[in-house]
């Protein structure tokens, strides 16, 4: 542990919550509502998670142009709506301020230890959990808890392409990951290639196009691009409508597919490849801007990078561009270095194995909140998860035996693989209506 001070042992409460972003604050609120004693450990100087980082000038995954892709109504906590003065899709500064206001309103700040890094979480022979943390003074403390909730998010570790294109070592410009990207003005006058068509890729390409001399978007595998609004409604509000939940997947795909043709036409009309998979069988990219920036000449679609040489980028279609920078928006790897090896991910593809997407089977007392990926806002799901965990801690909800949990996990992952594939990211996909029903409180069933 380096030159840290000696380890001290401190009395602990019932639950240790790791992380004070949206998921950690939802968990803290649910625990406080039941009068359950807890402490929340957050390594940053303030609450808010990734939403506060751009304003603080800290490394990603946030960036200056970051805005919500979901409506403020469904992104806000149920008991604490976002202000009426906020736009429908607030920027990172508004969201960060909202999260801190929520923590103040809910009386959570006294339970949050800021600038406190979790170094290790281990399960002792008696089943309790020892959490080792280091505070801003470098003091290392060990505390024991019956329950630990990991709510630190899953965009934690940059996932660069593997391997990099041939000649990457000779590239004369800069190569960075979206985790290191802050603002398009940092690339004023430069020639930039953005790699990736996910949310960060299209956001960053659109942002760069207002500053860079040229912005190219390199796409290996196309994703479905869905605007934030269809029929004048936010798409997540459409997905929240009762009639949407009554439709079959075939009907949903046909309905949205037709709406997309009317709203934007075919992606090939913009020089982008057509997706090789049906709608909702993989993550969709929500963006109002990228297709407009392409049509206005601000972003130039390109295929996959084949090789690099000096300042030259060769693409698989044989075209060549000179570039000053390449920004890889290739996603993130879930990393929990403080947890026991193999938890919560296992297998050749690193799938997440959690009962009801929250409980580490065979490790009683360890829970995860927010380690899910819905098509739409995550907030209601995180709140439902937090209430469910609080019921388990309080004894109102009982967990099945470990073997039963493993059976549920296997069945869930089989269904996920049939629809989304075997990637690590696919293993955390959830359907909002079905998952909310699964976590419904007994009196609401």
N, C-alpha and C positions, 0 to 999 in steps of 0.2 A: 504493500500500500504506500510505497514511496516514503517520503519524509513526513507523513501524517503523524499527528500526535497519538499518544497511546489510546487504545480502545477503552471506552467507558461503557458501562452497562446502565441503562436507564429503564425505569418502569414504563410499561406500555399499556395501551388500551386494548379494545376488543378487535379493532380493524385497522390495518395500515393500508391507505389508498396511495398508490404510486402514480403521480401525475395530476396536475391541476389545470388541464385543458378542459374542453367541453365535456368529455366523458368523466374525468375525475371530479369535476364540480357537480355533475348530475349524480354521481355516486355519493358524494359527501352530503348532498341535499337529501337524498333518500334515506341515508343512515341517520342524519340529524332528525328527520321527520319522525323516526321511530325511537328517538332517544338513545341510539346506539353510540357508544363511545368510539371515537376514531381519531386518527391523525393522518393528514395528507402531506406527502413529501413531494416537493417540486424543485427541480434543480435550477430553474430559471429565476430571475429576480422578481417576477410577478406572475400572476395567474393569466390564463388565456391561451396557452399552448402555441400552436403554429401561427395563430392569428395575431399575436403580439410581436412576433419576431421581425417582420418587415419594418414596423415603426421603431423598433429598438436597434435596427441596423445589424441584426444577427443573421447568421446563415440560415437558409431555408428550412423546410420546404416552401415557406411563403416567399412572396416577392411583391414589389411595390404595386403592381397592377392587379393583385389578387382581389377578387370579389367572390361573393357567394354565387354558386350556380343554382342554388335552390332558393325558394321564396323565403322572405323573412318570417312569414306566418308559420311555416312548417319547420324553420330552422331555430326559432326561438323555443325556450323552455315553456311548457304549458302554463305554468303558474306565473310566468314573468315575460310577457310579450315584449318584443322590440318596440322602441318608440315609434309613434306615428310619423315623426319627422324623418325617419330613416327611409331611404329608397327601397324599392322592392328587392333589390340585390345589393346589399351594403358592401362596402369595401372593407379591407382588413382592419383599418383603424377603428371604424364603427363597430365591427364585430368584437374586437379586443376590448373596447370601452364597454360594450354591452356585457361581456362575460365578467369583467371586473365589477360592474354594477350589480350583476346577479349575485356574485359572491358576497358583496357588501350587504345587499338586501336580505339574503338568506342567512346572514350571520356566520359565514364560513371562514372568514379570513383568520380568525383567531386559532383555527384548527389547522391552518396551512403553514408548514415550515418551508419558507422560500430559500433558495440557494443551497438546497440540500440534495446531494446526489446519492442515489441508492447504489451501493457497491455490490451487495450480495443478498440473496434471499434463499435461505436453506431450510429444509424441513428437519426438525429434530426427531429423536426416537419416540418422543411422546406425542408426535403429531403436530405440535405447535411450530410456528415459523419464526426463525430469527432473521431480522432485517438489519443489515449493517449499512450505515449511511455516514456521509461526511458532510459537515456543514461548511459555511463560508470561511470559518476560521481554521479549517483543516482538521477539526476534531472529529474523530471517528467514534460512532456510538453503535452499540448493539442493543436491540430491543426485541422482545418476544411478543408475538401476537397469535391468537387462535385463527385469525383470518387475514389474508392479504388479497387486495384487489389491484390488479395491474390495469391501469387506465392511461398508459403512456403513449398510445397511438401506434400505428404501424408504418408510418412514413419516416422511418428512423435512420436507415442506412442507404446511401446512394447505391444504385444498381447500374453500373456502367455496362456497356455492351461487352460481351465476352465471346470471341475475342474482338479487339479493336481492328479496324480495317488494316490491311497490309500497308505499310509505310507510315503508320501513325507516329512512330518514333521520329520520323523525319519531318513531320508537319511543322511549318515555320510559325504558325499562329498559335493561338491558345485553344486548348480542349478542356471543356468543363462540363459538369453535370448540372441539371436544373437546381440541385441543392445549393449550388454556388451562385446562382443567378439572382440579381437584385433588381436592376432597373435597366430599361432599354437605353437610357441616356449614357450608360457606361460604354456603349458600343457605337456612339455617334460617328457616322462617316465610315464605319467598317462594313466589310462584306461577311455576313454571318450565315452559317448553315445550321438550322435547327433539325434535330433528328427525333422523330416520334410524333404520333398523332393523338396522343392522349390529352387529358385536360391541361396539363402543364405545357405540353408541346404547342398546342394551338394558342394558348394564352400568351406564351412567351414569343411565339412567332408574330402574333398580332401586335404585341407591345414593341418588339424590335422594329417592325416595319415602319414605325413612326420616327425612328431615329437612325437606323442603319442605312448605309448607302445601298445595300441590297440584302434582302432576306429570302433565303430559300428554305423550304420545308421538305425534308427527306422522309419519305414514307416507305417502309418495308411492307407492313400489313395494314390495310385500311380498316378503319373503324366506322361505324355509323355515326354521322354527325347530326345531332338533334338540336334545334334552336331552343333557347330558354323558354320561348312561348310558342304555342300553337293555338289557333282560334282565339287569340287575344288573352289566353290564360297561361300562367306558368305551368310548365309540363308536370311539375311535381304536384300541383294542385289538381291537374287532370287525373294523375295516378292515384290521388287520394279520394276521388269521387266514388260513391257507392257503385254506380253503373260500370265503372272501370273494373272494379273487383269482381263483378259478375260475369265478365267476358272470359272466354277461353284464351289460351296463349295464341292459338291460331287467329282468333278474332282480333286480339290486340295487335299482332304483327300486321295484319291486313289493314287495320284502321290507321295505325301510325305510319305504315309504309305509304299508304295513299296520301295522307296528310303531308308527309315529307316531299313526295313528288310535286304536290301543289305548291308547297312553301319554298322549295329550293331546287327542284328538279333532281337530276341524277348527279352523283359526285363526279362521274367521268366528264360531265360538262365543264367542270372546273379544273380538269387536268389531274384529278386524283383517281387512284384505283378504286374500283367498286369493292365493297366488303365481300369476303368469301364465306360469310356466315350469316345466318338469319338475325334479324333484330332480337335483342334480349337474350342471345346465346353467348354474349360476351359484354364487357363493359361498353357503354356508349359514351361518346364525347359530346358534352353539352357546350355549345358555343354559338353566340350570335354574331361573332366578329370574323372568324377565320375565312369563311366563304366570301364575305364582303371584301376583305383585304386582298384575297386572291383576285376577285373580279376587278378591283381597282389597281391591280398591278403591284401592290405593296408586298405581297408574298408570292413566291414562285414555287409551285409544286415540283418536286424532283423525286426520282425513285431512290432505292437504297444506295448508299455509298459503296463503291467497289474498292477504291484504294485512295491513298493520300501520297503526295510527293511534293515536298516543299510547301508552297502555298496553293498547290493545285489539288482540287477534289474531283475525282473521276467517279461518275455514277454508273449504275449497271446498264443504262441505255446508251452508254458511250459518250455522253456529254461531259464536258469539263468546265469547271469554274475555278476562279481564284478566290480564296477565302482567307479572312483574317482570324476567324474564330468558328468553332463548332460547339454547339450546346446540345448535349445529349439529354433528352427528356425520356429516359428509358425506365423510369420507375424506381421503386425502392425495395429493399430487402427487409423483411421483418427481423428485427434483432432485439433480443432480450438478454444481454450478456450477464445480467445479474441473477438470472434464473438457472435452475439445474439444467444440465445438458439434455436436449431432446424435448424440452417443454417450452412452448406448446406445439412445436413443429416436429414432424417425424417423416420418414420415408424419403425416397429418392428425389421427390419434387418439393420436399419441405412443406407438405400440407399441414394446415393447422388442425389439430385433433382436440376438439373441445365439445363436451356434452352441452347441448343447447347453445353452442357457440360461446360458452362462458366458463365451463368447469373442466379443470384438468382431472380426468378420470384417474383414480388411484392416488391422487394428491389432495386429500380432503383439506379444505380451508383455503385453496388457491383458486381465484376467479379472475376472469378477464372481462372488462367492459369496454366496448367500442372496437373490438377486433373483428369487425364485420364490414361488408361493403354492399350497401343496397343501391338500387337504381332510384335515386331520390335522396331526400334529406335523411340524415342519420339520427337526428336529435330525438325523435319519438322512440326510436328503437333503443337508443342509449338510455333514455329515461325508463323505458320498460325493463331493460336489463338491470338497471340500478335498483329498481323497486323489487325485482325478483331476487337479486342477491341479498338485499336487505331482509326479505322474508326468510330466506334460507338462514342467514345469520341469527335472526330472531327466533327461529324454530317453527315458523308458520309454514314453511315449505321444506319437505324432506327429500333428500337426494336418494336415488336408487343405488343399488350395489354397483361396484366398479364394472363388473362384467356386463351389466345392463347398460351402463353408460357407453361402454365400448361398442356394444351392438347398435345403439342409437347413432353413434359417431360414424360407424361403418356404413350404415344405411343412408345417412345424410350425404356422406362423401360420394357414395355410389351415384346418387341422384345428381349431385353437383357435377361429377365427372361426365355424366351422360349429356348434360346441358352445356357446361362451360369448359370442360377439359380438366387436365390434371395439374395445372400450374398452382403455385402457392397462392396467388391472388384469387384464383377461382375458388379455392377451398373456403373463403370467407364470404362468398356471395350469399345474400339472403333476399327473399321476396318479402317486401314490407307487410302486406296484409296477412300472409300466412305466419310470419314470424311474430307479429303482434298477437295473433290468436294463440300462438303457442305459449306466450308469456303472460297471457291474461290472468288477472287476479281472480281467485276462486269466486268471489261474489259477483264478478262480471261475466263469468262463463255462461 
